[in-house]
Amino acid sequence: MKIAVKQISKEQEELVAVYCHEVSDEVREIVGFVKSLQGQLTGSMDGREYEIAITDIYYVESVDNRTYLYAANKVYETKMKLYELENTLGNKRFMRASKSVILNLMKVRSIKPAMNGRFTAVLQSGEEIIISRKYVPDLKEKIRGGK
């Protein structure tokens, strides 16, 4: 696959175009990554694809080599891997909460201590997410306004 980058003037609208023989998983992944930079992710549910605003995502979870985006009342599957989403969402008020979960801090209602140095984040939806003790220092840093 060739990649071309062309610098344009400030007056022109920026555009990312993908020319392909077929819309493969690789192409979908590239499109999903570009959209995630614009504040949207692509997810599928019931065989249909949807654009989900990053601000609507409560958390992201990886289960059995599949990655899911959890919104208020819906769950979407995405082709992106958890580490890719962590890199993409890391500067948008998201943080790793455990080995398999990335949490949207803007959707957290409260945080309370749990057993063995872990914390529990109570989301606006009422759902509870465990923050493993490995990631508690990152949580404290983000709450203080760092990173």
C-alpha positions in Angstrom: 0.0 0.0 0.0 1.4 3.4 -1.0 1.1 6.4 1.2 1.2 10.0 -0.1 1.2 13.2 1.9 0.7 16.5 0.2 1.0 19.8 2.0 -1.8 22.3 1.2 -2.5 26.0 2.0 -4.3 27.0 5.1 -7.3 28.1 3.0 -7.9 24.6 1.7 -9.8 22.0 3.7 -7.7 19.0 4.9 -8.7 15.6 3.5 -7.7 12.0 4.1 -8.6 9.7 1.2 -8.1 6.0 1.0 -8.1 4.4 -2.5 -8.6 0.6 -2.3 -9.6 -2.4 -4.4 -11.9 -3.6 -1.6 -12.9 -2.4 1.9 -10.9 -4.8 3.9 -10.4 -5.0 7.7 -7.1 -3.2 7.2 -8.9 -0.3 5.4 -11.6 -0.2 8.1 -8.9 0.0 10.8 -7.2 2.9 9.0 -10.5 4.7 8.6 -11.4 4.0 12.3 -8.0 5.4 13.4 -8.4 8.6 11.4 -12.0 9.1 12.7 -10.8 8.6 16.3 -8.4 11.5 15.9 -11.5 13.7 15.0 -13.4 12.6 18.0 -15.3 9.6 16.6 -14.8 5.9 16.6 -16.4 3.3 14.4 -18.2 0.5 16.1 -20.5 -2.3 14.9 -23.6 -3.7 16.4 -26.1 -6.2 14.8 -24.1 -6.3 11.6 -24.3 -2.5 11.1 -21.5 0.1 11.5 -22.0 3.3 13.6 -20.0 6.4 14.3 -19.8 6.9 18.0 -18.6 10.2 19.5 -15.8 9.7 21.9 -17.6 11.8 24.5 -20.4 9.2 24.5 -18.1 6.3 25.4 -18.1 5.3 29.1 -15.4 2.7 28.8 -13.6 0.3 26.5 -13.1 -3.3 27.3 -11.2 -6.2 25.7 -12.7 -9.6 26.1 -11.5 -12.8 24.3 -9.5 -10.8 21.7 -12.5 -8.6 20.9 -12.7 -4.9 21.8 -16.0 -3.3 22.9 -17.1 0.3 23.3 -19.6 0.9 26.0 -22.0 3.8 25.7 -25.0 4.7 27.9 -27.3 1.9 26.7 -25.4 0.3 23.9 -22.4 -1.8 23.3 -20.4 -1.7 20.0 -17.6 -3.9 18.8 -14.6 -2.2 17.3 -11.8 -3.6 15.1 -9.2 -1.4 17.0 -7.0 -3.1 19.6 -7.0 -1.9 23.2 -3.5 -0.5 23.0 -4.4 1.5 19.8 -7.4 3.0 21.6 -5.3 3.7 24.7 -2.8 5.7 22.5 -5.7 7.5 20.7 -7.8 8.3 23.7 -5.0 8.9 26.3 -5.0 12.6 25.9 -8.8 12.9 25.8 -9.5 12.3 29.6 -9.4 8.5 29.2 -7.1 6.2 31.3 -6.2 2.6 31.6 -8.1 1.2 34.6 -6.9 -2.5 34.3 -5.3 -4.9 31.9 -8.5 -5.1 29.9 -10.3 -1.7 30.5 -9.9 1.9 29.4 -12.1 4.3 31.4 -13.5 7.7 30.4 -12.9 9.9 33.4 -15.6 12.4 32.3 -18.2 9.6 32.9 -17.2 8.8 36.4 -19.7 9.9 39.1 -17.5 8.9 42.1 -14.5 6.8 43.1 -14.2 4.8 46.2 -11.5 2.5 47.7 -11.9 -1.2 47.3 -10.0 -4.1 48.7 -6.3 -4.8 48.2 -5.4 -1.2 47.1 -7.8 -1.2 44.2 -10.5 1.5 43.6 -14.0 1.3 42.2 -15.2 3.9 39.8 -19.0 4.4 39.8 -20.1 5.6 36.4 -22.9 8.0 35.6 -24.8 5.0 34.3 -24.5 3.3 37.7 -22.1 0.7 36.5 -19.0 0.0 38.5 -15.5 -0.4 37.1 -12.6 -1.8 39.1 -9.4 0.2 38.9 -6.5 -2.3 39.6 -3.9 -1.1 42.0 -1.3 -0.9 39.2 -3.2 2.0 37.7 -4.3 3.8 40.9 -1.2 6.1 40.8 -2.2 7.1 37.3 -5.7 7.8 38.4 -4.5 10.0 41.3 -2.2 11.9 38.9 -5.0 12.5 36.4 -7.4 13.7 39.2 -4.7 16.2 40.4 -4.6 17.5 36.8 -1.3 16.0 35.7 -0.6 13.9 32.6 
